[in-house]
Amino acid sequence: MLNRFAPLVPLALVTLLFGCAAHTPVAQQAPQQQVQNSVTAQSSALFQEELATEKELADFAGGKSYQLPVLADSILERGMSLIGTRYRFGGTSEAGFDCSGFIGYLFREEAGMNLPRSTREMINVDAPLVSRSKLEPGDLLFFATNGRRGRVSHAGIYLGDNQFIHSSSRRSGGVRIDSLGDSYWSKTFIEAKRALAMAPNASPIVTARK
């Protein structure tokens, strides 16, 4: 749906090296088997996490498969038009936004949704959690950027292709796009929620543009 956002930042591809041996000495088989068992256990844990996420989304939607609403397009297009808008602590309008003010503005204007004002409240909205590998455009991303591990202090909106849009800071120029793959954002990422699953409908609300 949002392929037009893909060229913004090239998608980084990570190639995993793997090896195999046709004839492994008996003495080396035990350590190798332990490594394989460890990899298998990790894969199983990740698979179980994915199943739990899918179940939560399905339960939230009353058993119906969740379809990415048109609202995501509307929200992100409006957000893209605001790139460069200055950061303003406590700001909730086009005169300037802080991170939660920016998200609240877009969801209110384009989806008719009133999200909590602060990131600490926003992260607790009754919306399904989404694993990082299952992110869809429009999902909310939460970060711990104040040095307190696990305590939310920043938020953004996922664009697709590992990119997100947010009102960053005065120093970084306000509303901008960053990569979730950057080491800083990857380390400070806490969780993601699909707030649009709570949207009253999947049709965008037409609002007057200034």
JOSULNOR-V778689 format. One record per helix or strand. SS is the DSSP state (~ for helix, > for strand). FROM is the first residue (numbers start at 1). TO is the last residue. If there is no record, write none. Layout:
ss & from & to
SS & FROM & TO
SS & FROM & TO
This chain:
ss & from & to
~ & 3 & 8
~ & 26 & 60
~ & 70 & 81
> & 87 & 87
> & 92 & 93
> & 96 & 97
~ & 99 & 111
~ & 119 & 122
> & 129 & 130
~ & 132 & 134
> & 140 & 143
> & 154 & 160
> & 163 & 167
> & 175 & 179
~ & 183 & 188
> & 189 & 193
~ & 195 & 198
